[in-house]
Amino acid sequence: MRHIEIKRLLSANAICIASIILTTLIPSLFLKNFSVLGTHLIWLCICSASVGTVNITLYLTLKPNSSMKRSSVVHKVAKFIRCCVYYFASCILFHGIIVLYGAPLIESVLETFLFAVLLSTFTTLHCLCLLGPNFQVWLRVFSKNGAMSIWDNNLQITTMCSMVGAWLGAFPIPLDWDRPWQVWPISCSLGATFGYVAGLLIAPLWIYWNRKQLTYKSR
């Protein structure tokens, strides 16, 4: 069963990586002068929408960490609304944190917010799809030895890699290289994207390598 789950995880991660690659290729066929650097804000919107749609579709299809309990339509609608509220709140929170870390407060507000949306899509949306709008479960998963499935481990790794990638992407901005990709927030958003992709690649390999040592508590 563990091998089957690892294969499902690997397939899901491969689809997520493919969706990011396609966001840099397909729009150029329909949008004139489209490029990741030249029209970065458009790319941020397309990438966030693409990754978000793929994550939600994969969750509905694969149903990882699914519960056997049946819920009513009212409960599902309420859960969906809470997820939307939490996602929007996450975007605002990330925006504030990014500003505290040195992003312009007044200038480039749209750029900063769209970067926050991308970061929320890589992290918060993934948590909402897998764990639902339950902060106690989130704290449990991101605590030491809190993972209860390989999907939880995958969530831990991809979230950490996305955050670290965004942080590392900020280092070249103040340097006087005068490169086009140093314009805010290109290097940070590319860093977060590369970090997210790296996490998607690393997670299945790490889980497979440590499969004999991984033991999960019952839910």
N, C-alpha and C positions, 0 to 999 in steps of 0.2 A: 504493500500500500504506500509506503514511504517513497519508493521509486516512482510510482504513478503520480503522486503529488508533486514530486520534484519536476517531472516532465511537464505537468500542467503549469507549474510556476514558470518554468523555462519558456514555455510557449507563450504565456501571458506577457512575460517581460520582453520577449522578442517582438511581439506585436506592439508594445509600447515604444520600443526603440524604433521600429519601422514607422510609426506614426510621426515621430519627431523628424526622421529623415525625410519623410514625404512632405512635411511642412516647409522644407527648404527647396523642394523640387517642383511640386505641383503648382503652387501659386505663381511661379514664374511663367507658367504656360498661359495663364489667364490675366495676370496683372503686369502691365508695362513697367519696365525698369524695377521690378521687384528684386530685392536682395536682403539678406539678413542684416547687413550693415547699413545699406542705403535707405531702406524702408523698415527700420528696426521696430518701430511701434506697431506697424501692421503685422510683422512677424510675431511679435509678442502676443497679439490678439489671436492670431491663427494658431500658434503653438499651444497657448493656454486652452483654447476651445477644443483643439484636436486631442490633446492629452486627456483633458477632462472627459470628453465624450468616450474615448477608448477605455478609460478606467471604469466609468460607469457601466459601459456595455460589457466589459469583461466580468465585472462583479455580478451583474444580472445573469450572465451566461454560466460562469463557473461556480458562483455561489460559494466562495471560500468562507470558512468559519460560520457556515449557515447554522441557524438554530432550528430545532425540530418543532418549536412552538409555532402555532399558527396565530397570526395577528389579524385583526379586523381592518377593514378599509380605512376607517377613521384613524386607527393607530398608524397605519402606513402613511396616510396623508400628513398627520401631525409630525411623524418622524422625518418626512421629506421636507416639511417647512422648517423644522429645527435644523436640519442639515444645511439648508440654504442660508438661514440666519447665521449659523456658526461659520460657514464659509465666507460670507460677507464680512463678519466680524474679524475673521482671520486676516482678510485682506487689509482692513483698517489697522489691525494690530501690527502686521508686518510693515505697513507703510510708516507707522509711528516709530517702530524700532529702526528701520532703515534711515529715517531722518535723524534719530538720535545718534546713529553711527556716522553721521557726516553728510548725508544727502541734502541737497538744497531744500529749504523749507518752503519758499515761495516759488522760486523758479523750478522749472522741470517737474511740476506737480504730476502731470499726466504720465510722464516717463517713470517717475517713482512709483506711482500707483499701479501701473501696468506691470512693472517688475514685481511688485508685491503680489499681484494677482497670479503671475507665473509661479512665484515661490509658494503661494498657497495651493496652487494646483498640484505641484510636485509633492507637497507634504500634507496639508490639511485635508484636501479632497481625498487623497489616498487613505488617510485615517478614517474619514467619514464613510467611505465606501466599505472598508473592511471591518471597522469597529463600531460604526454608528455614532450618533451624537451622545456619547457617554464618556465624560471626562475621567471617571473612575477606571474604566477599562483602558483608556489611553495611558493613565498613570501606571497601571499595572503592566501594560505591554512594554513601556519604555523604562521600567524599573529593572534592576538586575535580576536575571533569570525569570523574567515575567512573561516571556513568549510561551504560548500554548500550541503553536503550530508553526510550520515552516513559513506560512504567510505572514505571521507576526514577525519572524526573523527578517523576512524580506522587507517588511515595512520599516523596521528599525534601521536596516542598512541603507535603503534608498533615501529615507528622510535625513539621516546623518550625512550622507554623501552630498545631497542637494544643498544642505546648509553650509557644509564646509566648502563646497564648490563656489557658492555665492560669496562667501567670505574671502576666499583666495582670489576671486575675480576682482576684488576691489583694490588689490595691491598695485596693479599697473596704472591706475587712474592718475595719481599725482605725479607720475614720472614725466619728464619733458621729452618724451619720444615723438610727440605730435603725430600719433597714429590715428587713423579713423576709428578703430575699435576701442580707443580710450575715451570716447565721448560717453557720458553717463546716459543710461546704465548698461551699455552694450557688454562690457567685459564682465560685469556682475551677472547679468542674465545668461550670458554664454557659459560662465563658470558654473552657475546653478544647473544649466542644462547638461553640461558635460559631467557634472557630479551626479546628476540623476541617472544619466545613461550608464555611468560607471557603476553606480549602485545596482542597477538592473542586471548588469553583467556579473558583478562580483557576488551578489546574493546567492544565486543558484549554485555557483561554484563553491562558495564557502559552506553552504548547507550540505552539498554533496560530500565535500571533503570531511566535514565533521558529523556526518549523519549517524555514525555509531555512538558518538558522545552525546548527541542531542536527545534529551528526554523531556517530555512535556507532561505537565500536570493535567489532570482531567478537569473539564470545565465545571 
